[in-house]
Amino acid sequence: MTQKPASTTFERPLSPHLQVYKPQLTTMLSITHRATGAALAVGTLFLVGWLWSAAYDIRCFEALSGFFNKTLGQLMLFGWSFAFYFHLCNGIRHLFWDIGKGFELPAVYRSGYIVLVSTCLLTGLTWMAVFAMGGTQ
């Protein structure tokens, strides 16, 4: 009977994952891109429901409009707009990668920070416009 050599004992995971690696900007942007995609899908269902109700059912439209004028509805709209702008900006970043631009590590981090700043600016400008036009009551 032969014994297995000590080098084949597995003291660490075969496929290290999130519990092993320190989160980095690129990791967090990738995860957030996927999460905002899912949030946009859910938000689009609300948008379609609101548009449908505007065309076919005035009571449903008034109820949905009333909901979106309350705090929870406003938070959902804010989150949806943030998800939209993040997904848009990060998608543009990915388009540059698709044509082979911006793969150097400094460029990857620079574009990541540009995505974050652009997302915050676009979301902030959108909501400033909403408040300036009296969109929330």
MIZATI-565462 format. One record per residue (C-alpha): chain; x, y, z; residue number from 1; residue in three letters. Coordinates in nm, 2 decimals. Layout:
N
<rec 'A',<X,Y,Z>,NUM,'ALA'>
...
//
This chain:
137
<rec 'A',<0.00,0.00,0.00>,1,'MET'>
<rec 'A',<0.14,0.34,-0.10>,2,'THR'>
<rec 'A',<0.07,0.66,0.06>,3,'GLN'>
<rec 'A',<-0.01,0.98,-0.13>,4,'LYS'>
<rec 'A',<0.26,1.24,-0.13>,5,'PRO'>
<rec 'A',<0.21,1.54,0.09>,6,'ALA'>
<rec 'A',<0.20,1.77,-0.21>,7,'SER'>
<rec 'A',<-0.14,1.63,-0.32>,8,'THR'>
<rec 'A',<-0.32,1.72,0.00>,9,'THR'>
<rec 'A',<-0.56,2.01,-0.06>,10,'PHE'>
<rec 'A',<-0.54,2.27,0.21>,11,'GLU'>
<rec 'A',<-0.68,2.55,0.00>,12,'ARG'>
<rec 'A',<-0.96,2.58,-0.25>,13,'PRO'>
<rec 'A',<-0.90,2.45,-0.60>,14,'LEU'>
<rec 'A',<-1.08,2.74,-0.75>,15,'SER'>
<rec 'A',<-1.03,3.05,-0.54>,16,'PRO'>
<rec 'A',<-1.31,3.30,-0.56>,17,'HIS'>
<rec 'A',<-1.44,3.61,-0.38>,18,'LEU'>
<rec 'A',<-1.34,3.48,-0.04>,19,'GLN'>
<rec 'A',<-0.97,3.47,-0.14>,20,'VAL'>
<rec 'A',<-0.92,3.78,-0.36>,21,'TYR'>
<rec 'A',<-0.93,4.14,-0.23>,22,'LYS'>
<rec 'A',<-1.20,4.34,-0.41>,23,'PRO'>
<rec 'A',<-1.06,4.58,-0.67>,24,'GLN'>
<rec 'A',<-1.22,4.86,-0.87>,25,'LEU'>
<rec 'A',<-1.25,4.64,-1.17>,26,'THR'>
<rec 'A',<-1.42,4.37,-0.97>,27,'THR'>
<rec 'A',<-1.67,4.60,-0.82>,28,'MET'>
<rec 'A',<-1.75,4.77,-1.15>,29,'LEU'>
<rec 'A',<-1.81,4.43,-1.31>,30,'SER'>
<rec 'A',<-2.05,4.32,-1.03>,31,'ILE'>
<rec 'A',<-2.22,4.65,-1.03>,32,'THR'>
<rec 'A',<-2.27,4.64,-1.41>,33,'HIS'>
<rec 'A',<-2.45,4.30,-1.38>,34,'ARG'>
<rec 'A',<-2.66,4.43,-1.08>,35,'ALA'>
<rec 'A',<-2.76,4.75,-1.27>,36,'THR'>
<rec 'A',<-2.86,4.53,-1.57>,37,'GLY'>
<rec 'A',<-3.10,4.34,-1.35>,38,'ALA'>
<rec 'A',<-3.23,4.66,-1.18>,39,'ALA'>
<rec 'A',<-3.29,4.81,-1.53>,40,'LEU'>
<rec 'A',<-3.50,4.50,-1.62>,41,'ALA'>
<rec 'A',<-3.72,4.54,-1.32>,42,'VAL'>
<rec 'A',<-3.74,4.91,-1.36>,43,'GLY'>
<rec 'A',<-3.84,4.87,-1.73>,44,'THR'>
<rec 'A',<-4.14,4.65,-1.61>,45,'LEU'>
<rec 'A',<-4.26,4.95,-1.40>,46,'PHE'>
<rec 'A',<-4.21,5.18,-1.69>,47,'LEU'>
<rec 'A',<-4.40,4.96,-1.93>,48,'VAL'>
<rec 'A',<-4.68,4.93,-1.67>,49,'GLY'>
<rec 'A',<-4.69,5.31,-1.62>,50,'TRP'>
<rec 'A',<-4.71,5.36,-2.00>,51,'LEU'>
<rec 'A',<-4.97,5.10,-2.05>,52,'TRP'>
<rec 'A',<-5.18,5.25,-1.77>,53,'SER'>
<rec 'A',<-5.15,5.60,-1.93>,54,'ALA'>
<rec 'A',<-5.30,5.46,-2.25>,55,'ALA'>
<rec 'A',<-5.57,5.22,-2.11>,56,'TYR'>
<rec 'A',<-5.66,5.27,-1.74>,57,'ASP'>
<rec 'A',<-5.67,5.62,-1.59>,58,'ILE'>
<rec 'A',<-5.72,5.48,-1.23>,59,'ARG'>
<rec 'A',<-5.42,5.26,-1.26>,60,'CYS'>
<rec 'A',<-5.22,5.55,-1.40>,61,'PHE'>
<rec 'A',<-5.32,5.78,-1.12>,62,'GLU'>
<rec 'A',<-5.23,5.51,-0.86>,63,'ALA'>
<rec 'A',<-4.88,5.45,-1.02>,64,'LEU'>
<rec 'A',<-4.82,5.82,-1.05>,65,'SER'>
<rec 'A',<-4.91,5.87,-0.69>,66,'GLY'>
<rec 'A',<-4.68,5.59,-0.59>,67,'PHE'>
<rec 'A',<-4.39,5.75,-0.78>,68,'PHE'>
<rec 'A',<-4.45,6.08,-0.61>,69,'ASN'>
<rec 'A',<-4.41,5.92,-0.26>,70,'LYS'>
<rec 'A',<-4.07,5.87,-0.09>,71,'THR'>
<rec 'A',<-4.03,5.50,-0.18>,72,'LEU'>
<rec 'A',<-4.13,5.57,-0.54>,73,'GLY'>
<rec 'A',<-3.88,5.86,-0.56>,74,'GLN'>
<rec 'A',<-3.60,5.64,-0.42>,75,'LEU'>
<rec 'A',<-3.69,5.37,-0.68>,76,'MET'>
<rec 'A',<-3.68,5.63,-0.96>,77,'LEU'>
<rec 'A',<-3.35,5.77,-0.83>,78,'PHE'>
<rec 'A',<-3.20,5.41,-0.82>,79,'GLY'>
<rec 'A',<-3.33,5.33,-1.16>,80,'TRP'>
<rec 'A',<-3.18,5.65,-1.31>,81,'SER'>
<rec 'A',<-2.85,5.58,-1.14>,82,'PHE'>
<rec 'A',<-2.86,5.22,-1.27>,83,'ALA'>
<rec 'A',<-2.94,5.35,-1.62>,84,'PHE'>
<rec 'A',<-2.65,5.60,-1.63>,85,'TYR'>
<rec 'A',<-2.40,5.35,-1.47>,86,'PHE'>
<rec 'A',<-2.50,5.08,-1.72>,87,'HIS'>
<rec 'A',<-2.48,5.33,-2.01>,88,'LEU'>
<rec 'A',<-2.14,5.47,-1.91>,89,'CYS'>
<rec 'A',<-1.99,5.13,-1.83>,90,'ASN'>
<rec 'A',<-2.14,5.00,-2.16>,91,'GLY'>
<rec 'A',<-1.95,5.27,-2.35>,92,'ILE'>
<rec 'A',<-1.64,5.17,-2.17>,93,'ARG'>
<rec 'A',<-1.69,4.81,-2.28>,94,'HIS'>
<rec 'A',<-1.74,4.93,-2.64>,95,'LEU'>
<rec 'A',<-1.40,5.08,-2.63>,96,'PHE'>
<rec 'A',<-1.26,4.75,-2.50>,97,'TRP'>
<rec 'A',<-1.44,4.57,-2.79>,98,'ASP'>
<rec 'A',<-1.24,4.77,-3.04>,99,'ILE'>
<rec 'A',<-0.92,4.70,-2.85>,100,'GLY'>
<rec 'A',<-0.87,5.03,-2.67>,101,'LYS'>
<rec 'A',<-0.79,5.10,-2.30>,102,'GLY'>
<rec 'A',<-0.66,4.76,-2.19>,103,'PHE'>
<rec 'A',<-0.35,4.89,-2.02>,104,'GLU'>
<rec 'A',<-0.39,4.88,-1.64>,105,'LEU'>
<rec 'A',<-0.37,5.26,-1.59>,106,'PRO'>
<rec 'A',<-0.63,5.31,-1.86>,107,'ALA'>
<rec 'A',<-0.86,5.05,-1.71>,108,'VAL'>
<rec 'A',<-0.86,5.23,-1.37>,109,'TYR'>
<rec 'A',<-0.89,5.57,-1.53>,110,'ARG'>
<rec 'A',<-1.19,5.47,-1.74>,111,'SER'>
<rec 'A',<-1.34,5.31,-1.43>,112,'GLY'>
<rec 'A',<-1.32,5.63,-1.23>,113,'TYR'>
<rec 'A',<-1.46,5.82,-1.53>,114,'ILE'>
<rec 'A',<-1.76,5.58,-1.53>,115,'VAL'>
<rec 'A',<-1.82,5.65,-1.16>,116,'LEU'>
<rec 'A',<-1.79,6.03,-1.19>,117,'VAL'>
<rec 'A',<-2.00,6.04,-1.51>,118,'SER'>
<rec 'A',<-2.27,5.83,-1.35>,119,'THR'>
<rec 'A',<-2.29,6.06,-1.05>,120,'CYS'>
<rec 'A',<-2.28,6.38,-1.26>,121,'LEU'>
<rec 'A',<-2.55,6.25,-1.50>,122,'LEU'>
<rec 'A',<-2.77,6.13,-1.22>,123,'THR'>
<rec 'A',<-2.73,6.45,-1.03>,124,'GLY'>
<rec 'A',<-2.80,6.67,-1.33>,125,'LEU'>
<rec 'A',<-3.11,6.47,-1.42>,126,'THR'>
<rec 'A',<-3.25,6.50,-1.07>,127,'TRP'>
<rec 'A',<-3.16,6.87,-1.05>,128,'MET'>
<rec 'A',<-3.37,6.91,-1.37>,129,'ALA'>
<rec 'A',<-3.65,6.71,-1.22>,130,'VAL'>
<rec 'A',<-3.67,6.93,-0.91>,131,'PHE'>
<rec 'A',<-3.62,7.25,-1.12>,132,'ALA'>
<rec 'A',<-3.92,7.16,-1.33>,133,'MET'>
<rec 'A',<-4.13,7.08,-1.02>,134,'GLY'>
<rec 'A',<-4.15,6.71,-1.11>,135,'GLY'>
<rec 'A',<-4.19,6.59,-0.75>,136,'THR'>
<rec 'A',<-4.47,6.72,-0.54>,137,'GLN'>
//
